[in-house]
């Protein structure tokens, strides 16, 4: 039996997708959170000197550590069978995950911009142009799917990624989603998943 330990700052951030995959797979794990002051100590064991990173310990006490949030997500999604069915769909799933990661990065970039004047301009562009462009394409993808998720086989890790990316949006989120009913329905299905819902209710409360 493998023991899983996930290391990240005390935030949802780039680790939340990984947590959601583990929760969806009904896999117990140690959610090890630390403050910025403690990072130098944890960094010593991070395989790429970055967080998040995942540590897995098998029943023979062999340790495997993996860095990079999307690499971890892909690995776990394959383990818990939410990575798509067959080579073509698995490739499709990965392309959707990378696409949503592009959107995630756009949102994060604006969120942490320190120049308030620039941040205001970037925020306007984000909500008026960038987010609608991504949601329009994702809405079309879900519309073509036979499962009401991004892929025909059912829920996959990019569905979870889209859900936690949408969590970053401000009070305009609901109004935005009204324009993209298929994305709105997908988000509701993920949020209503019993394992996801249980995780969200019990997770530590953080700003982002």
Order of alpha helices (4+ residues) and beta strands (2+ residues): beta-alpha-beta-alpha-beta-beta-alpha-alpha-alpha-alpha-alpha-alpha-alpha-alpha
